[in-house]
Amino acid sequence: MITIQNLTKRYNNHIALDDISCSIPDHSICALVGPNGAGKSTLLKILTRILDYDEGTVDYGSTLSMNRFRQDISYLPEQRGLYTGVDIETQLTYFASIRGINNKKAHENVDYWLKKLGIDNWKHRLVSELSKGMQQKVQFASCLVSNPSVMFMDEPFSGVDPVNFRLFMKILQEYHKSTGATAILSTHNMKSVEELCSDVVLLNKGKIEISGNVNSVRKSFSKENTLILEVSNCDNTSTENIRTRLKGAFRIISSHLEQDILHLELSRTAEAPTQTDMIDVLKLLEGYDVTHISHKVLSMEDIFIQLSKK
């Protein structure tokens, strides 16, 4: 586990990170999210030991050995950098070798990842001959060719088209599953957080707003006073009857009839507070076919927007 305690980083008079504390579990895929300028890239640079900090501690525990730190990590910077006058194979083999991979294994790794990314036929091409999308694939491969146990990735999905976004997501999931590697990535793509990541740290103005398991974070923001309902076998008449039954105890936020399914979003009225909303709804709608009822849970995008407004 990587444990960050009371970490502060200043740039002259600007506080980039302000006394932040959080933990990143071993073998997790952790997203660093937040608005531009929140401190995500600064935190990644500190965790990779590219950048020093002013106060606090970073404890890598058993996640990383200081004796093999450079060999065991990979880093995808926000500002991508490839040697344009060098062919892909030579470049990626070099990236693997400087992290301690022998020449034979480096070439095997390069061949494997280029094939996975669908650019194995291009390995003798110069980077300058590649499209932007191809270059993104090469940069992505550079994070994997050394078999890292921890990957630090700054906006890995930035500017990636939908097809390659899915490909990058799949490759990260497969690598994580097969190796148990830890991945820490900054992103503005909330879809990737929900589909890929187990943990999240949300930064805003240099402070941590919330951190933890993605599902736990979403549940902590669930709207306990808002219910989502689906009632089957409805028509216009039964819809009006249902609305009449609910009136008084609940405020109908939205309702619409789709084919024969009535979709409802409800909240308690101030005059009828209770802790048994679901039971009360089912009692009120006795005789109707309620096929779904749950508290509303916000998406990571909803939470991101809500916390970023602070």
Backbone hydrogen bonds, N-H to C=O, Kabsch-Sander energy under -0.5 kcal/mol:
donor,donor_aa,acceptor,acceptor_aa,energy
2,I,24,I,-2.4
3,T,1,M,-0.6
3,T,59,D,-3.1
4,I,2,I,-0.5
4,I,22,C,-3.2
5,Q,3,T,-0.5
5,Q,57,T,-2.4
7,L,20,I,-3.0
8,T,55,E,-2.2
9,K,17,L,-2.0
11,Y,14,H,-3.3
12,N,10,R,-0.5
14,H,11,Y,-2.7
16,A,9,K,-2.0
16,A,14,H,-0.8
17,L,9,K,-1.7
18,D,206,G,-3.3
19,D,17,L,-0.7
20,I,7,L,-2.5
22,C,4,I,-1.8
24,I,2,I,-2.8
28,S,25,P,-1.1
30,C,28,S,-0.6
30,C,183,A,-3.2
31,A,199,D,-2.4
32,L,185,L,-3.0
33,V,31,A,-0.6
33,V,201,V,-2.6
38,A,35,P,-1.7
43,L,39,G,-2.2
44,L,40,K,-2.3
45,K,41,S,-2.4
46,I,42,T,-2.0
47,L,43,L,-2.6
48,T,44,L,-1.9
49,R,46,I,-1.2
50,I,45,K,-2.2
51,L,45,K,-1.8
54,D,8,T,-2.1
55,E,8,T,-1.7
57,T,5,Q,-2.2
59,D,3,T,-2.9
60,Y,58,V,-0.6
63,T,60,Y,-2.1
64,L,60,Y,-0.7
68,R,65,S,-1.1
69,F,66,M,-0.7
72,D,68,R,-2.1
73,I,69,F,-0.9
74,S,150,V,-1.5
76,L,152,F,-2.7
80,R,78,E,-1.0
84,T,82,L,-0.9
86,V,83,Y,-1.6
88,I,125,R,-2.0
89,E,123,K,-2.9
91,Q,87,D,-2.3
92,L,88,I,-2.8
93,T,89,E,-2.4
94,Y,90,T,-1.9
95,F,91,Q,-2.1
96,A,92,L,-2.1
97,S,93,T,-2.3
98,I,94,Y,-2.2
99,R,96,A,-1.0
100,G,97,S,-1.9
101,I,96,A,-1.8
106,A,102,N,-2.8
107,H,103,N,-2.2
108,E,104,K,-1.9
109,N,105,K,-2.8
110,V,106,A,-2.5
111,D,107,H,-2.4
112,Y,108,E,-2.3
113,W,109,N,-2.6
114,L,110,V,-2.4
115,K,111,D,-1.8
116,K,112,Y,-2.2
117,L,113,W,-1.9
118,G,115,K,-1.1
119,I,114,L,-2.9
120,D,114,L,-0.6
122,W,119,I,-1.7
123,K,120,D,-1.0
125,R,122,W,-2.2
127,V,86,V,-1.6
128,S,84,T,-2.0
129,E,126,L,-1.5
130,L,127,V,-1.8
135,Q,131,S,-2.4
136,Q,132,K,-2.0
137,K,133,G,-1.5
138,V,134,M,-2.1
139,Q,135,Q,-2.6
140,F,136,Q,-2.3
141,A,137,K,-2.6
142,S,138,V,-1.8
143,C,139,Q,-0.6
143,C,140,F,-1.2
144,L,141,A,-1.8
145,V,141,A,-1.7
147,N,144,L,-1.9
149,S,72,D,-2.3
150,V,72,D,-1.7
151,M,182,T,-2.7
152,F,74,S,-2.7
153,M,151,M,-0.5
153,M,184,I,-2.5
154,D,76,L,-3.0
155,E,153,M,-0.8
155,E,186,S,-1.2
158,S,155,E,-1.4
160,V,157,F,-1.8
165,F,161,D,-2.6
166,R,162,P,-1.9
167,L,163,V,-1.9
168,F,164,N,-3.2
169,M,165,F,-2.3
170,K,166,R,-2.4
171,I,167,L,-2.5
172,L,168,F,-2.5
173,Q,169,M,-2.4
174,E,170,K,-2.6
175,Y,171,I,-2.7
176,H,172,L,-2.6
177,K,173,Q,-2.4
178,S,174,E,-2.4
179,T,175,Y,-2.1
180,G,176,H,-2.3
182,T,149,S,-2.7
183,A,28,S,-2.5
184,I,151,M,-3.2
185,L,30,C,-2.6
186,S,153,M,-2.3
187,T,32,L,-1.9
190,M,188,H,-1.1
192,S,189,N,-0.5
193,V,189,N,-1.2
194,E,190,M,-2.0
195,E,191,K,-2.2
196,L,192,S,-2.4
197,C,192,S,-0.9
197,C,193,V,-0.9
198,S,29,I,-1.8
199,D,29,I,-1.9
200,V,212,G,-2.5
201,V,31,A,-2.9
202,L,210,I,-2.9
203,L,33,V,-3.1
203,L,201,V,-0.7
204,N,207,K,-2.8
206,G,38,A,-1.5
207,K,204,N,-1.5
209,E,202,L,-3.0
209,E,207,K,-0.6
210,I,202,L,-1.0
212,G,200,V,-2.0
214,V,198,S,-2.3
217,V,213,N,-2.7
218,R,214,V,-2.4
219,K,215,N,-2.4
220,S,216,S,-2.2
221,F,217,V,-0.9
221,F,218,R,-0.6
222,S,219,K,-1.4
223,K,296,K,-2.8
224,E,222,S,-1.4
226,T,223,K,-2.2
227,L,266,L,-2.6
228,I,294,S,-3.3
229,L,264,L,-2.8
230,E,292,H,-2.1
231,V,262,L,-2.3
232,S,289,D,-2.8
234,C,260,D,-2.8
239,T,235,D,-2.2
240,E,236,N,-1.7
241,N,237,T,-2.0
242,I,238,S,-2.5
243,R,239,T,-2.2
244,T,240,E,-2.1
245,R,241,N,-2.2
246,L,242,I,-2.1
247,K,243,R,-1.5
248,G,250,F,-0.6
249,A,246,L,-0.7
250,F,246,L,-2.2
251,R,267,S,-4.1
252,I,250,F,-0.5
253,I,251,R,-0.9
253,I,265,E,-2.4
254,S,265,E,-1.5
256,H,263,H,-1.8
258,E,256,H,-0.6
258,E,261,I,-3.0
259,Q,257,L,-0.6
261,I,258,E,-2.3
262,L,231,V,-3.2
262,L,260,D,-0.5
263,H,256,H,-2.8
263,H,261,I,-0.6
264,L,229,L,-2.4
264,L,262,L,-0.5
265,E,254,S,-2.4
266,L,227,L,-2.3
267,S,251,R,-2.1
268,R,225,N,-0.9
269,T,249,A,-1.6
272,A,269,T,-1.7
280,D,276,T,-2.5
281,V,277,D,-2.5
282,L,278,M,-2.3
283,K,279,I,-2.1
284,L,280,D,-2.5
285,L,281,V,-2.1
286,E,283,K,-1.3
288,Y,285,L,-2.4
289,D,232,S,-0.6
290,V,288,Y,-1.5
291,T,230,E,-2.0
291,T,289,D,-0.8
292,H,230,E,-1.5
294,S,228,I,-1.8
296,K,223,K,-0.8
296,K,226,T,-2.2
298,L,218,R,-0.5
303,I,299,S,-2.2
304,F,300,M,-2.7
305,I,301,E,-2.4
306,Q,302,D,-2.5
307,L,303,I,-2.8
308,S,304,F,-2.1
309,K,305,I,-0.9
309,K,306,Q,-0.6
310,K,307,L,-1.3
